[in-house]
Amino acid sequence: MLSAVGGCAASAEGIGSLPTLDAPSASSLARGSPLTLAHSALAMPRTKRGAPGPSPSAPARAAKRGRPPASSRSASSSPSGSRGDARSGSSGDASWSASDDLEGLVGEVLNGEISAEDARRGASHSAIEVLRSGFEPVVVEDARPAAECDDGPSLADAGDADELMRWLIAPVPLERFAEHIWERRAMVVTRNAHPAYYDGLLAREDVFKWLDAGKMRYGVNVDVTTYRDGARRTHNANDDVDARAIPPGEEHPDPPEESPPEKSSPGVVARGDVVRRRFEREGCSLRVLHPQRWRDPLWKLLSALETYWRCSTGCNAYLTPPDSQGFSPHFDDIDAFVLQLEGRKRWRVYPPRDEREALPRYSSRNFSRGEIAPEPTLEVELEPGDLLYMPRGTVHEARCAEGAHSLHVTVSTNQFNAYADVLELALPEALRRAVAEVPALRRCPPPDFLDVMGIVPAGNASLESDEEDDAEDDEGEGEAARTEASASASAFSGRRRLRSRRDAFVGVVNELAAAVVRRLPSCVDDAADELGKRLAQQRLPPPPSHLSAPRSGAGKGAAARVRAESVVRPMLADAGAARLVLEESGPVVYHCFENGRLYHMEGGDGEEADAEEEAEADDEEADDEEADDEEADDEEADERDAASRRLGAVRVDAAFAPAVEALLSEDAVGAGVRVGDLLEAGGDAGGDAEGLVATVRDLVAAGVVALVER
C-alpha cells in the first residue's frame, strides 16, 4: 500500500520528466488516493497499492548543469538546529559559496551534459537541488508480462554484471536510473505481477537452519533487536542479562555490552532455540549479517554487482515478526537496494535532515521523533518482489505488517566510494611530491606565526570597529575623552596590523597549497590503484560459474605445466579481479582469487585456507562443516583470521610488466594468448622467454590466470 506523501508515480520511460508530470494538486488529493497518469502501461494500479501524491511544487530550476538557484544557496536549517555530530558530517554552520557548486561538473562526467529540453523539464545532476525541491521519490509499477522478464538467477550464475543490474531495477532503464535517480532520490518498483521475482535468494528456513547448526555468532553473524517506546534494545545473549535500551543519541548500529562476557560478548554462538523463542514469542527482529557467506545465490548476486559497481558490495538480511519493528529511524552510509522476499513491511522514508547530511560518509546515530521530518516523503508497504532504493543519507524506518513475518535483503554498495576517498589518497602523495620539489614548503614559519594564527587571534582580528568613529567624534569633549579615544585608536590599529599579518600568512599558505594541487593530477592514478587494491582485498572470491576457465587450469599443478608455447587467459573477465600496480618496490598484481567468503565485508580478504575448497565444492553442506569446525576452536579461528587478512599479491619483474598488462587485458579473455607471444608486448624483457614463463607460472599458481589445455 502506497501513501500519497510526496511520491511521483511514473512510467519507466517517463522518469526524466518526473518533476513536471501532470497530476492533481496536493490539496485535491486525499492521502492514499490514486494518481492518474498518461503513462498507463506502467502507472500505479489502483486496486492493491494506491499511489503516491505530489510533493510541493519545485522552485525554478537553474542552468542545465543542475546548479541550485542562487536564492536558495544558503545552507538549509535542520529540524533540530545545529548539531556538532562528527559522525554525521554536521559540524556547525557550513561555509558555502557558488564556487562550491560542482555537482553539475561531476554529473556530466557520469552522464554527459543535460540537454536544454531535459533541463526545462526539471532534469538535474544535483542531489542538493532534488533535496531542496522536496526529495520526490519515484514509484514505478512493473507491469511487464512474465515472458518479458529476464531470469535473474541465470544472470547471477553467469556473472553478467550489467544485465543483472538491469534485472534488479527493471523496468526502470539503467541509464535512466543513473541520470535521474541514483544518489538523488528514493525509488520504489512494485511488482504485483511478479511476487516471485527475487525467489531463491534467501528464505526464513535458511536463517533458522544456520542457527540450529550453531553457525551464527552474536554481533558477528546475527543481531537480535527490538524497537519499542522510542528505544532500540539489543538481545545478543543466550539469556536476558544483557538486554538494554539504546536511547536516541547513541551510535547506530551499536554492539551489545559485554556483560556477562561468557554469555553476551560478541562472538558467542547464538543458541537456535533461544533466538527462535525471541523471534516467535517476544517479538524480536533478527539482523543476519552478510548471509552471502553461506548462501550461494547471494554470493553470485553480490559478486556480479561488485563487478558492476567496482566497489565492495554486501548485504544484510532482516527477519521481523508480525506487527513489530527492530530499529529506530536512522540513515546509512551506503546506497541501499531493499529486496522484499517474504511477507509485508511498511517503510517510512524521510529526506536527509539537512544538506550536510546528504550522501554522508558515515551512518547516523539513532534518531528520536523530534529529530526527523514530521511526515515522510514516502510511505510504502513492500510485498514480495518489490524493490526500494534509498541513496546514502536517506532517513528511514520500517515496521512489519500484521499477520505474518517479513524477510528482506538489503544490498549495500558505494561505502567510502566517493571523490572524497580519491582525494584522501591523492592529496598526501601530492604533498609528498611537492615537499620534495618545492623548497618553500620546507621553510619554517616566522616566530610570530602562533601569536597571529589560531582561534583566539582570529577572534581578536575580526572584532568590529564600530566604536572607532565614536572615538573620533569625542575628540573635542575633554582630555579624558581624548585619552580614551587615543587608546581605542591604538587598539584598532593593532587589530588592523594583526589582520594584515594574518592575511599575509593565509596568502602564503594558499600559494603553497596551490603548489601541492598542481601535482595532484599525476597522483590520481596512484589513488585509483590504491582503491583497486582495496577492492581486491575486500571483494568476494568469484564463484566457479563466473570463471572463464575450469579451476583445474590454475594452481600449482597447472603452473608446472606452463611452457612458452602454452596458451593462457585471465581467470575472470573483470578488471577489478586483478590489477597491476606499480609500487615503489616494483610491479605487483593484486587479486581476489585467494579471498574467501566467511570474512567478506569485514575489511579483510577472506579465509585463505577455505577459498579454493569453497569454490571447487560449490556445496553449502561442505561450507556448513567448515564453519562448524572453525567455530569449535576460537584460538584456531583467530589464527586463521590473521592469515585471511593477507592481501593476494604476485610480484612481477619490471621487465615483464608490459607483458603481464597485455595478459590481463580483455583481449586475452576469449581464446587466450600464447605465452611466447607476450614477449612482443615490449618492455625490457628482450628474449628472456624463461623469465616470462616463470612469471606466468606464478600467476597461474595464484589462480589469476588459467592454463588453456589443448
DOROSE-52801 format. One record per residue (C-alpha): residue in three letters; x, y, z. Coordinates in steps of 0.05 Angstrom, whole numbers, padded with zeros to 5 digits, always signed. Each point is the difference from the previous one (the first is absolute). Layout:
ALAXYZ;...
This chain:
MET+00000+00000+00000;LEU+00028+00068-00020;SER-00018+00065+00034;ALA-00003+00066-00036;VAL+00055+00036+00038;GLY+00042+00030-00055;GLY+00016-00056-00047;CYS-00009+00004-00075;ALA-00024-00060-00038;ALA+00027-00007-00070;SER+00014-00045-00057;ALA+00071-00025-00007;GLU+00011+00042-00062;GLY-00032+00061+00031;ILE+00049+00006+00058;GLY+00038+00057-00032;SER-00061+00045+00003;LEU-00021-00017+00071;PRO+00000+00070+00029;THR-00049+00024-00054;LEU-00049-00058-00003;ASP-00072+00022-00005;ALA-00033-00018+00065;PRO-00055+00026+00046;SER+00021+00053+00049;ALA+00019-00020+00070;SER-00064+00029+00028;SER-00043-00041-00047;LEU+00032-00066+00019;ALA-00021-00037+00062;ARG+00054-00041+00035;GLY+00006-00065-00038;SER-00044+00020-00059;PRO+00019-00024-00070;LEU+00041+00044-00046;THR-00022-00002-00073;LEU+00057+00000-00050;ALA+00004+00001-00075;HIS+00052-00056+00003;SER-00052-00053+00011;ALA+00044-00059-00018;LEU+00041+00008+00064;ALA-00045+00043+00042;MET-00017-00019+00071;PRO-00059-00049+00004;ARG-00058+00025+00043;THR-00024-00066+00027;LYS+00056-00021+00046;ARG+00049+00054+00017;GLY-00029+00068-00015;ALA+00050+00053-00022;PRO+00043+00054+00028;GLY-00020+00072-00006;PRO+00040+00060-00024;SER+00049+00039+00043;PRO-00002+00075+00005;SER+00017+00033-00066;ALA+00074+00004-00014;PRO+00034+00068-00006;ALA+00023+00022-00068;ARG+00059-00041-00022;ALA+00066+00033-00014;ALA+00045-00012-00060;LYS+00002-00069-00032;ARG+00062-00018+00039;GLY-00047-00010+00059;ARG+00024+00057+00043;PRO-00049+00024+00054;PRO-00031+00068-00006;ALA+00043+00056+00029;SER-00056+00020+00047;SER+00001-00068+00034;ARG+00074-00011+00006;SER+00006+00012+00074;ALA+00004-00062+00043;SER-00069-00024+00020;SER-00018-00005+00073;SER-00007-00064+00037;PRO-00063-00021+00037;SER+00040-00004+00064;GLY+00046+00059-00011;SER+00075-00002-00005;ARG+00032-00066+00021;GLY+00073-00012+00010;ASP-00003-00073-00020;ALA+00065-00019-00033;ARG-00026-00068-00018;SER-00056+00028-00042;GLY+00041+00055-00032;SER-00037+00057+00033;SER+00047+00047+00036;GLY-00033+00067+00009;ASP-00012+00050-00055;ALA+00028-00020-00067;SER+00041+00050-00041;TRP-00029-00004-00070;SER+00010+00042-00062;ALA-00022-00004-00072;SER+00069-00027-00019;ASP-00015-00061+00043;ASP-00059-00020-00044;LEU+00035-00054-00041;GLU-00055-00052-00005;GLY-00012+00018-00073;LEU+00073-00013-00014;VAL+00002-00069+00032;GLY-00068-00016-00030;GLU+00024+00014-00070;VAL+00058-00048+00009;LEU-00051-00054+00019;ASN-00057+00013-00049;GLY+00022+00054-00049;GLU-00030+00068-00008;ILE-00074+00009+00013;SER-00037+00023-00061;ALA-00036+00067+00001;GLU-00067-00036-00008;ASP+00013-00047+00058;ALA+00022+00059+00042;ARG-00066+00035-00013;ARG-00036-00063+00022;GLY+00038+00000+00066;ALA+00058-00047-00013;SER+00059+00015+00046;HIS+00067-00029+00018;SER-00007+00029+00070;ALA-00019-00042+00060;ILE-00005+00064+00041;GLU-00050+00031-00048;VAL-00043-00063+00005;LEU+00003+00007+00075;ARG-00020+00073-00003;SER-00056-00016-00048;GLY-00033-00048+00048;PHE+00038-00066-00008;GLU-00054-00029-00044;PRO+00004-00076-00004;VAL-00012-00038-00064;VAL-00052-00056+00000;VAL-00005-00048-00059;GLU-00045-00060-00008;ASP+00031-00059-00037;ALA-00058-00021-00045;ARG+00041-00040-00050;PRO-00024-00069-00021;ALA+00039-00055+00032;ALA+00028-00019-00068;GLU+00035+00068-00004;CYS+00036-00008+00067;ASP+00071-00024+00000;ASP+00021-00060+00042;GLY+00038+00033+00057;PRO+00030-00063+00030;SER+00028-00019-00068;LEU+00031+00069-00008;ALA+00031-00005+00069;ASP+00025-00070-00015;ALA+00034+00025-00063;GLY+00028+00062+00033;ASP-00030+00046-00052;ALA+00009+00064+00040;ASP-00034+00052-00044;GLU-00060-00044-00016;LEU-00007-00022+00073;MET-00003+00073+00022;ARG-00053+00014-00053;TRP-00040-00059+00025;LEU+00005+00023+00072;ILE-00034+00067-00013;ALA-00042-00017-00061;PRO-00042+00027-00033;VAL+00038+00065+00015;PRO+00054+00006-00053;LEU+00070-00001+00029;GLU+00018+00064-00037;ARG-00061+00036+00029;PHE+00018-00024+00069;ALA+00070+00029-00006;GLU-00024+00065-00030;HIS-00059+00017+00045;ILE-00002-00044+00063;TRP+00067-00026+00024;GLU+00026+00041+00060;ARG-00058+00049-00008;ARG-00067-00030+00020;ALA-00033-00063+00026;MET-00033-00048-00049;VAL-00052-00055+00008;VAL-00014-00054-00051;THR-00064-00038+00017;ARG-00011-00068-00031;ASN-00072-00022+00009;ALA+00008-00045-00060;HIS+00067-00030+00022;PRO-00001-00017+00074;ALA+00051-00055-00011;TYR+00050+00047-00034;TYR+00054-00009+00054;ASP-00018-00071+00019;GLY+00059-00046+00015;LEU+00046+00053+00030;LEU-00016-00016+00073;ALA-00057-00028+00043;ARG-00018+00001+00073;GLU+00016-00074+00004;ASP+00072+00015-00020;VAL+00010+00047+00059;PHE-00026-00050+00051;LYS+00038-00057-00032;TRP+00065+00040+00012;LEU-00021+00016+00071;ASP-00018-00073+00016;ALA+00067-00022-00029;GLY+00038+00046+00048;LYS+00030+00041-00057;MET-00021+00070+00023;ARG+00035+00043+00051;TYR-00030+00061+00034;GLY+00025+00065-00029;VAL+00037-00037-00055;ASN-00054-00037-00038;VAL-00064+00020+00035;ASP-00029+00057+00042;VAL-00064-00009+00040;THR-00036+00066+00010;THR-00065+00035+00018;TYR-00024+00072-00008;ARG-00054+00019+00050;ASP-00021+00065+00034;GLY+00052+00040-00039;ALA+00060-00042+00020;ARG+00037-00057-00034;ARG+00019-00059+00042;THR+00053-00052-00015;HIS-00008-00073+00023;ASN+00066-00029-00023;ALA+00006-00053+00054;ASN-00027-00069+00016;ASP-00040+00030+00058;ASP-00028+00070+00016;VAL+00057+00025+00043;ASP+00029+00046-00053;ALA-00064+00027-00030;ARG+00005+00075+00004;ALA-00032+00062-00028;ILE+00038+00040-00052;PRO-00031+00069+00005;PRO+00003+00053-00054;GLY+00068+00033-00001;GLU+00043-00063-00001;GLU+00035-00025-00062;HIS-00037-00045-00049;PRO+00011-00057-00004;ASP+00026-00013+00070;PRO+00032-00066+00024;PRO-00027-00033+00062;GLU+00032+00009+00068;GLU+00048-00053+00023;SER-00036-00020+00063;PRO+00007-00055+00018;PRO+00058-00013-00048;GLU-00011-00075-00004;LYS-00072+00010-00024;SER-00008+00067-00033;SER+00066+00021-00031;PRO+00002+00002-00076;GLY+00021-00066-00029;VAL-00040-00046+00046;VAL-00038-00052-00039;ALA-00074+00017-00003;ARG-00044-00058+00024;GLY-00052-00016-00051;ASP-00055-00014+00051;VAL+00012+00066+00036;VAL+00000+00042-00063;ARG-00062-00037-00026;ARG-00037+00014+00065;ARG+00017+00073-00002;PHE-00022+00005-00072;GLU-00065-00039+00006;ARG-00022+00018+00071;GLU+00035+00064+00020;GLY-00005+00040-00065;CYS+00075+00006-00012;SER+00027+00016-00069;LEU+00061-00036-00028;ARG+00053+00035-00041;VAL+00042-00052-00036;LEU+00067+00029-00018;HIS+00030-00017-00067;PRO-00040-00063-00016;GLN+00038-00006-00066;ARG+00052-00038+00039;TRP-00045-00061-00001;ARG-00052+00012-00053;ASP+00024-00012-00071;PRO-00054+00040-00037;LEU+00019+00062+00041;TRP+00074-00014-00011;LYS-00010+00000-00075;LEU-00046+00061+00001;LEU+00049+00042+00041;SER+00062-00023-00038;ALA-00032+00024-00065;LEU-00022+00066+00031;GLU+00070+00012+00025;THR+00022-00006-00072;TYR-00053+00051-00020;TRP+00012+00051+00055;ARG+00076-00011+00004;CYS-00004+00004+00076;SER-00016-00045+00058;THR-00073-00022-00001;GLY-00031-00038+00057;CYS-00067-00016+00031;ASN-00037-00011+00065;ALA-00065-00037+00009;TYR-00055+00023+00047;LEU-00051-00049+00029;THR-00055+00035+00038;PRO-00060-00031+00037;PRO-00070+00026-00013;ASP-00020+00070+00024;SER+00069+00018+00026;GLN+00060+00045-00014;GLY+00073-00015+00013;PHE+00036+00066-00013;SER-00009+00073+00013;PRO+00000+00054-00054;HIS+00070+00011-00027;PHE+00039+00009-00065;ASP+00056-00042-00029;ASP+00065+00014-00036;ILE-00017-00048-00057;ASP-00045-00001-00061;ALA-00054-00049+00021;PHE-00040-00046-00045;VAL-00054-00033+00042;LEU-00026-00065-00030;GLN-00064-00025+00032;LEU+00000-00076+00003;GLU-00055-00021+00048;GLY-00059+00033+00034;ARG-00015+00075+00001;LYS+00037+00058+00032;ARG-00020+00073+00004;TRP+00056+00049-00013;ARG+00000+00073+00019;VAL+00052+00039-00040;TYR+00022+00070+00019;PRO+00048+00048-00035;PRO+00069+00014+00028;ARG-00009+00047+00059;ASP+00042+00054-00033;GLU+00048+00008-00058;ARG+00061-00018+00041;GLU-00029-00069+00012;ALA-00014-00014-00073;LEU+00045-00056-00027;PRO+00036-00009+00068;ARG+00064-00039+00010;TYR-00022-00029+00066;SER-00066-00029+00026;SER-00041+00040+00050;ARG-00016-00012+00072;ASN-00071-00019+00021;PHE-00049+00057-00009;SER-00059+00019+00043;ARG-00066+00022-00032;GLY+00016+00072+00013;GLU+00064-00003-00040;ILE-00029-00021-00066;ALA-00052+00030-00047;PRO-00071-00003+00028;GLU-00025-00037-00062;PRO+00035-00048-00047;THR+00007+00016-00074;LEU-00017-00072-00015;GLU-00040-00052+00039;VAL-00003-00067-00035;GLU-00017-00072+00019;LEU+00048-00046-00036;GLU-00025-00068-00021;PRO+00039-00059-00030;GLY+00035+00020-00064;ASP+00001+00074+00016;LEU+00063+00043+00000;LEU+00016+00063+00039;TYR+00062+00041-00016;MET+00026+00052+00049;PRO+00060+00045-00011;ARG+00051+00009+00055;GLY-00027+00046+00054;THR-00074-00018-00010;VAL-00033-00003+00069;HIS-00044-00061+00006;GLU-00036-00049+00046;ALA-00040-00062-00014;ARG-00053-00040+00037;CYS-00026-00069-00017;ALA-00074-00004-00017;GLU-00049-00041+00042;GLY-00014-00072-00014;ALA+00066-00028-00026;HIS+00075+00009+00007;SER+00042+00041-00049;LEU+00067-00019-00032;HIS+00039+00048-00043;VAL+00072+00006-00023;THR+00034+00068-00004;VAL+00055+00001-00052;SER+00050+00054+00018;THR+00052+00033-00044;ASN+00042+00064-00009;GLN+00025+00005+00072;PHE+00063+00043-00001;ASN-00003+00004-00075;ALA-00004+00076-00011;TYR+00045+00052-00030;ALA+00018+00017+00072;ASP+00032-00069+00005;VAL+00040+00012-00063;LEU+00026+00065+00027;GLU+00015-00030+00068;LEU+00049-00045-00036;ALA+00025+00049-00053;LEU+00013+00062+00043;PRO+00051-00031+00048;GLU+00040-00025-00060;ALA-00005+00068-00034;LEU+00025+00032+00064;ARG+00058-00049+00005;ARG+00021+00016-00071;ALA-00007+00074+00010;VAL+00042-00001+00063;ALA+00055-00035-00038;GLU-00003+00050-00057;VAL-00019+00067+00031;PRO+00052+00027+00050;ALA-00050+00051+00028;LEU-00041-00057+00029;ARG+00060-00019+00041;ARG+00010+00070+00029;CYS-00020+00017+00071;PRO-00057+00049+00014;PRO+00022+00064+00037;PRO+00002-00001+00076;ASP-00064+00041+00006;PHE-00040-00051-00039;LEU-00032-00029+00062;ASP-00014+00069+00028;VAL-00037+00022-00062;MET-00034-00064-00022;GLY-00050-00040+00041;ILE-00072+00005+00024;VAL+00012+00053+00053;PRO+00043+00045-00045;ALA-00051-00009-00055;GLY-00055+00024+00047;ASN+00041+00061+00021;ALA+00015+00019-00072;SER-00072-00004-00021;LEU-00029+00045+00055;GLU-00043+00054-00029;SER+00026+00071+00005;ASP-00067+00033+00008;GLU+00027+00044+00056;GLU+00056+00029-00043;ASP-00043+00055-00029;ASP-00028+00016+00069;ALA+00070+00009+00026;GLU+00015+00050-00055;ASP-00064+00038+00014;ASP+00017+00007+00074;GLU+00067+00035-00011;GLY-00027+00068+00021;GLU-00033-00024+00064;GLY+00059+00007+00047;GLU+00066-00031+00018;ALA-00030-00065+00027;ALA-00039-00010-00063;ARG+00062+00014-00042;THR+00040-00050+00041;GLU-00053-00053-00007;ALA-00006+00013-00075;SER+00076-00006-00007;ALA+00001-00067+00035;SER-00059-00024-00042;ALA+00034+00022-00064;SER+00064-00035+00021;ALA-00039-00065+00013;PHE-00034+00005-00067;SER+00067+00012-00033;GLY+00027-00062+00033;ARG-00058-00040-00026;ARG+00012+00025-00070;ARG+00073-00021+00005;LEU-00022-00068+00026;ARG-00048-00008-00057;SER+00053+00021-00050;ARG+00049-00050+00029;ARG-00052-00055-00001;ASP-00017+00016-00073;ALA+00073-00006-00018;PHE+00006-00068+00033;VAL-00064-00026-00033;GLY+00025+00026-00067;VAL+00065-00039+00007;VAL-00038-00064+00020;ASN-00046+00008-00060;GLU+00059+00006-00047;LEU+00034-00060+00031;ALA-00065-00040-00004;ALA-00005+00019-00074;ALA+00069-00031-00010;VAL-00027-00064+00031;VAL-00064+00001-00042;ARG+00041+00009-00064;ARG+00030-00068+00013;LEU-00068-00032+00015;PRO-00017-00024-00071;SER+00061-00044-00002;CYS-00021-00032+00066;VAL-00071-00019-00020;ASP+00026-00063-00034;ASP+00034-00021+00064;ALA-00065+00012+00038;ALA-00039-00042-00050;ASP+00050-00056+00007;GLU-00006+00004+00076;LEU-00076-00005-00006;GLY+00010-00059-00047;LYS+00043-00034+00052;ARG-00053+00013+00053;LEU-00053-00031-00045;ALA+00044-00061-00013;GLN+00007-00009+00075;GLN-00073+00009+00018;ARG-00040-00031-00057;LEU-00028-00070-00003;PRO+00039-00056-00034;PRO-00033-00014-00067;PRO-00048-00058-00001;PRO+00020-00058-00045;SER-00055+00017-00049;HIS+00031+00069-00012;LEU+00068-00026-00019;SER+00023-00001-00072;ALA+00036-00067+00009;PRO-00005-00061+00044;ARG+00037+00004+00066;SER+00041-00060-00022;GLY+00036+00049-00046;ALA+00028+00038+00060;GLY+00040-00017+00062;LYS+00069-00028+00011;GLY-00012-00063-00042;ALA-00023+00040-00061;ALA+00057+00050+00010;ALA+00051-00055-00006;ARG-00027-00017-00070;VAL+00009+00071-00027;ARG+00049+00006-00058;ALA+00016+00055-00051;GLU-00048-00033-00050;SER-00056-00005+00052;VAL-00064+00040-00008;VAL-00026+00037+00061;ARG-00056+00049+00015;PRO-00026+00040+00059;MET-00043-00040+00048;LEU-00053+00055+00003;ALA-00020+00051-00052;ASP-00002+00057+00050;ALA+00052+00054+00008;GLY-00016+00004+00074;ALA+00020-00073+00012;ALA+00074+00011-00012;ARG+00037+00066-00004;LEU+00072+00015-00020;VAL+00027+00054+00046;LEU+00068+00034-00004;GLU+00023+00002+00072;GLU+00065+00033+00022;SER+00029-00070+00009;GLY-00022-00020-00070;PRO-00062-00025-00038;VAL-00050-00042+00039;VAL-00063-00035-00023;TYR-00053+00005+00054;HIS-00059-00048-00006;CYS-00061-00029+00034;PHE+00009-00074-00018;GLU+00028-00019+00068;ASN-00057+00035+00037;GLY-00053-00040+00037;ARG-00073+00011+00016;LEU-00001-00004+00075;TYR+00031+00068+00013;HIS-00030+00039-00058;MET-00017+00072+00019;GLU+00041-00003+00064;GLY+00060+00037-00029;GLY+00040-00061-00019;ASP+00006-00045-00059;GLY-00030-00064+00027;GLU+00022-00067+00024;GLU+00061-00018-00039;ALA-00004-00073+00020;ASP-00073-00008-00021;ALA-00003+00041-00063;GLU+00020-00053-00051;GLU-00039-00055+00036;GLU-00063+00043+00001;ALA+00004+00016-00074;GLU+00015-00071-00021;ALA-00053-00031+00042;ASP-00055+00050-00017;ASP-00037-00036+00055;GLU-00032+00032+00060;GLU+00003-00064+00042;ALA+00076+00002-00006;ASP-00001+00072+00022;ASP-00042-00019+00061;GLU+00051-00051+00022;GLU+00058+00048-00010;ALA-00036+00055+00040;ASP-00017-00048+00056;ASP+00073-00023+00005;GLU+00023+00072+00003;GLU-00049+00019+00055;ALA+00022-00060+00042;ASP+00067+00030+00016;ASP+00005+00075+00012;GLU+00076+00000+00001;GLU+00005-00034-00067;ALA-00052+00048-00028;ASP+00041+00060+00023;GLU+00062-00028-00035;ARG-00038-00013-00064;ASP-00031+00070+00004;ALA+00070+00030+00003;ALA+00021-00041-00060;SER-00062+00022-00038;ARG+00021+00073+00004;ARG+00059-00010-00047;LEU-00013+00034-00066;GLY+00004-00045-00061;ALA+00061+00026-00038;VAL+00049-00024-00052;ARG+00065+00039-00010;VAL+00023+00010-00071;ASP+00067+00018-00029;ALA-00003+00070-00030;ALA+00025-00028-00066;PHE-00063-00042-00007;ALA-00051+00053+00022;PRO-00022+00016-00072;ALA-00009-00074-00015;VAL-00041-00010+00063;GLU-00042+00061-00017;ALA-00015-00031-00068;LEU-00016-00067+00033;LEU-00051+00031+00048;SER-00035+00040-00054;GLU-00070-00016-00027;ASP+00031-00021-00066;ALA+00031-00060+00033;VAL-00064-00026+00032;GLY-00032-00034-00061;ALA+00047-00049-00035;GLY+00058+00018+00045;VAL+00071+00018-00020;ARG+00063-00040-00012;VAL+00052+00012+00054;GLY+00057+00009-00049;ASP-00040+00053-00039;LEU-00003+00043+00063;LEU+00073+00019-00011;GLU-00024+00043-00058;ALA-00036+00044+00050;GLY+00065+00039+00008;GLY+00036+00021+00063;ASP+00071-00021+00018;ALA-00013-00074-00002;GLY+00036-00009-00065;GLY+00003-00074-00016;ASP-00003-00024+00072;ALA-00054-00052-00014;GLU+00021-00040+00061;GLY-00012+00059+00047;LEU-00067+00014-00031;VAL-00021-00072+00007;ALA+00018+00003+00074;THR-00042+00063+00009;VAL-00060-00032-00034;ARG+00008-00062+00043;ASP-00005+00044+00062;LEU-00065+00030-00025;VAL-00028-00069-00017;ALA+00019-00027+00069;ALA-00037+00058+00032;GLY-00062-00013-00041;VAL+00003+00067-00036;VAL+00013-00032-00068;ALA-00022-00068-00026;LEU+00037-00049-00044;VAL-00042-00017-00061;GLU+00009-00074-00011;ARG+00002-00020-00074;
